[in-house]
């Protein structure tokens, strides 16, 4: 009996050490995955700490087993043999609660997976407005022969906005430039802006006259029930063979063209889109010579405010006159910085600026 009891106790300790080793391996895998996926550092530290604790418990069970094996092998007084069984009590509890420990490990692994998915969802929610804005006002535009292009987009205080612009090749000798703004902030105006942007592409490919394209766009967009949403929009179509610029504007702030050493405004040629399904839009044409510059922008730029005073269309035209030979990239930055300086701080509304120079 003096040898049998320590031997049985040693066997229990060996079983407990196996349980703790399995638990250590499982928790190590969770900690390694959390570290590799760069999930919350606190979760990784927690998983790593639990793995270390289980590893220490395994070592303690192994040490108890070795002591009990030594007692069983060498023999010992009866009171020592009976007392040594106490070393196996923690290990016995571990073996009995093995299923419960496995369940805890599964819960821990599940919790880390939930945390991972929650973080992914939060990341997607943070990136969604930026990704959506990049569809409406892309940070890069196509390289088009005969043009230098600059663009700037500065989001306002809202999460999502309805400002958008587009530049694309209509055919071998025509290029279209578009800028627009949907009233309001949030997902609804952004959806409307995206629809208008790509519908207009279709109509500009279908109709040579930008005014006619706007009439078709107005009829289509007016069928969409969007409450009090309206769209201001300006479209320029450059014909490199005819050396002309044909434009149409749906209630949009005046674009400007630097031509023949003068800054010329391109005013509205029709009402806001979605205001009247039967609205009439016409276009106008002017020369488009080498080194001419076209500047389009949304109302956030002109409506930069200092008290009751507005930066205004005059402020935009004034900045163009200062250095019309500046590169389009520089001119877009100058315009945005001038409006920000005028306001004495960040501009609350969204601002989009598009500059094209003929080279």
Secondary structure, DSSP 8 states (H G I E B T S, - for coil): -TTHHHHHHHHHHHHHHHHHHHHHHHHHHHHHHHHHTT--HHHHHHHHHHHHHHHHHHHHHHHHHHHHHHHHHH---HHHHHHHGGGGHHHHHHHHTHHHHHHHHHHHHHHHHHHHHHHHHHHHHHHHHHHHHHHHS-S-----TTEEEEEEEE--SSSS--EEEEEEEEETTEEEEEEEEESS-SHHHHHHHHHHHHHHHHHHHH-SSHHHHHHHHHHHHHTS--TT--EEEEEEEEETTTTEEEEEEES---EEEEETTEEEEE--SB--BTS-TT-----EEEE--TT-EEEEE-HHHHT-EETTEE-HHHHHHHHHHH-TTS-HHHHHHHHHHHHHHHHTS--SS-EEEEEEEE-
